């Protein structure tokens, strides 16, 4: 396993990439509504990324055809934005990556499309909450397993399934770097966290069976039982103190 520690120069670039990611996700929070197409969301995101001098990390990555991932309801991740129009009551997970001056930043959140069910709202809330519980342990001297175990505890407390086939990851010059960061595990295990590590922590929870499969498009990951899925992610810098969210948005949009 080759975990790279980032220099202050590299971290500075990733902060700027992260700021673009955050701005795009703020835009998505205002743009997601009943009647908008996923293709339109993809177009809006790509235009803003390029306006800010970045490149969409996902576009062309291992052949992925779009600038963002847009995953609706039972789609966990890697949904390809097409002509489908969002309907009231659905939830949509938007995953955004930006490449800037050779470095990536990556973040995701799940958004309601108009009024949604109580179950869907709770799934979104708890998935996000588990991220923040996890990064309480994203400190120098702790281990990846401390983050993973904290995320798992939140899911189990609220009765949600944890997608196990997909994990968080290191990030930097490559979109996916070592180490892997599962959303389940045992405290005190895994690689040691050190200042300069940059990681993407991304819980993915489901309302039912967390087992998944990939659709015929070769990308879209869905729950096998059709249960809802939510996704929440930030790029996180390990420091000598509190972890820093390189993709933190400042939106006041509810």
Long-range contacts (C-beta under 8 A, 24 or more apart in sequence): 1-178, 1-179, 1-191, 2-177, 2-178, 3-170, 3-177, 3-178, 3-179, 3-191, 3-194, 3-197, 4-170, 4-172, 4-173, 4-177, 5-194, 5-195, 5-196, 5-197, 6-172, 6-196, 6-197, 6-198, 6-237, 7-196, 10-103, 10-172, 11-196, 11-198, 11-237, 11-246, 13-100, 13-101, 13-102, 13-103, 14-103, 14-104, 14-105, 14-172, 14-198, 14-235, 14-237, 14-246, 15-246, 16-100, 16-101, 17-54, 17-98, 17-99, 17-100, 17-101, 17-103, 17-104, 17-105, 17-246, 18-98, 18-105, 18-107, 18-235, 18-245, 18-246, 18-247, 18-248, 20-48, 20-49, 20-52, 20-53, 20-54, 20-98, 20-100, 20-105, 21-96, 21-97, 21-98, 21-105, 21-106, 21-107, 21-235, 21-247, 22-107, 22-247, 22-248, 22-249, 22-250, 23-48, 23-52, 23-249, 24-48, 24-49, 24-68, 24-96, 24-98, 25-94, 25-96, 25-107, 25-108, 25-109, 25-247, 25-249, 25-251, 26-249, 26-250, 26-251, 26-253, 28-68, 28-94, 28-96, 28-109, 28-111, 29-109, 29-111, 29-249, 29-251, 29-253, 30-253, 32-86, 32-92, 32-94, 32-111, 32-112, 32-113, 33-86, 33-113, 33-114, 34-86, 34-87, 34-88, 34-113, 34-114, 35-85, 35-86, 36-85, 36-86, 37-81, 37-82, 37-83, 37-84, 37-85, 37-86, 38-70, 38-72, 38-79, 38-81, 38-82, 38-83, 38-84, 38-85, 38-86, 38-92, 39-81, 39-82, 39-83, 41-68, 41-70, 41-81, 41-94, 42-66, 42-67, 42-68, 42-70, 42-81, 45-96, 49-96, 49-98, 52-98, 53-100, 54-98, 54-99, 54-100, 55-98, 55-99, 55-100, 56-96, 56-97, 56-98, 56-99, 57-97, 57-98, 57-99, 57-104, 57-106, 57-175, 58-95, 58-97, 58-175, 61-97, 61-175, 64-219, 68-94, 68-95, 68-96, 69-93, 69-94, 69-95, 69-108, 70-94, 70-95, 71-95, 71-220, 71-221, 71-229, 71-231, 73-228, 73-229, 74-222, 74-223, 74-226, 74-227, 74-228, 74-229, 75-220, 75-221, 75-222, 75-229, 76-163, 76-166, 76-204, 76-206, 76-212, 76-221, 76-222, 76-223, 76-229, 76-231, 77-108, 77-166, 77-204, 77-221, 77-231, 78-219, 78-220, 78-221, 79-219, 79-220, 80-217, 80-219, 80-220, 86-113, 87-113, 88-113, 88-114, 88-115, 89-113, 89-114, 89-115, 89-116, 89-117, 89-120, 90-116, 91-116, 91-120, 91-123, 91-124, 91-228, 91-230, 93-229, 93-230, 93-231, 95-231, 95-233, 97-175, 99-175, 102-173, 103-172, 103-173, 104-171, 104-172, 104-173, 104-174, 104-175, 105-171, 105-235, 105-246, 105-247, 106-171, 106-175, 106-200, 106-233, 106-235, 106-247, 107-200, 107-233, 107-234, 107-235, 107-247, 107-249, 108-202, 108-231, 108-232, 108-233, 109-231, 109-232, 109-233, 110-230, 110-231, 110-232, 119-207, 119-228, 120-207, 120-228, 122-158, 123-160, 123-205, 123-206, 123-207, 123-228, 123-229, 123-230, 124-230, 126-154, 126-155, 126-158, 126-160, 126-205, 127-160, 127-203, 127-204, 127-205, 127-230, 127-231, 127-232, 128-232, 129-154, 130-154, 130-155, 130-183, 130-203, 130-205, 130-232, 131-201, 131-202, 131-203, 131-232, 131-233, 131-234, 134-183, 134-201, 134-203, 135-201, 135-234, 135-236, 135-243, 135-245, 137-187, 138-193, 138-199, 138-201, 138-236, 138-238, 138-243, 139-193, 139-238, 139-241, 139-242, 139-243, 140-193, 140-194, 140-195, 140-238, 140-239, 140-240, 141-192, 141-193, 142-192, 142-193, 143-187, 143-188, 143-189, 143-190, 143-191, 143-192, 143-193, 144-179, 144-180, 144-181, 144-185, 144-189, 144-190, 144-191, 144-193, 145-185, 145-186, 145-187, 145-188, 145-189, 145-190, 146-187, 146-188, 146-190, 147-181, 147-201, 148-181, 148-182, 148-183, 148-184, 148-185, 148-186, 148-190, 149-184, 149-185, 149-186, 149-187, 150-187, 151-183, 151-184, 151-201, 151-203, 152-183, 152-184, 152-185, 154-203, 155-183, 155-184, 155-203, 155-205, 160-205, 160-206, 160-207, 161-205, 161-206, 161-207, 161-208, 161-209, 161-210, 161-227, 162-203, 162-204, 162-205, 162-206, 162-210, 163-204, 163-205, 163-206, 163-210, 163-212, 163-229, 164-210, 165-212, 165-221, 166-204, 166-212, 166-221, 167-202, 168-199, 168-200, 168-201, 168-202, 168-233, 169-199, 169-200, 170-197, 170-198, 170-199, 170-200, 171-198, 171-199, 171-200, 171-235, 172-198, 193-238, 194-238, 195-238, 195-239, 195-240, 196-237, 196-238, 197-237, 197-238, 198-235, 198-236, 198-237, 198-238, 198-246, 199-235, 199-236, 199-238, 200-233, 200-234, 200-235, 200-236, 201-233, 201-234, 201-236, 202-231, 202-232, 202-233, 203-231, 203-232, 203-233, 204-229, 204-230, 204-231, 205-229, 205-230, 206-230
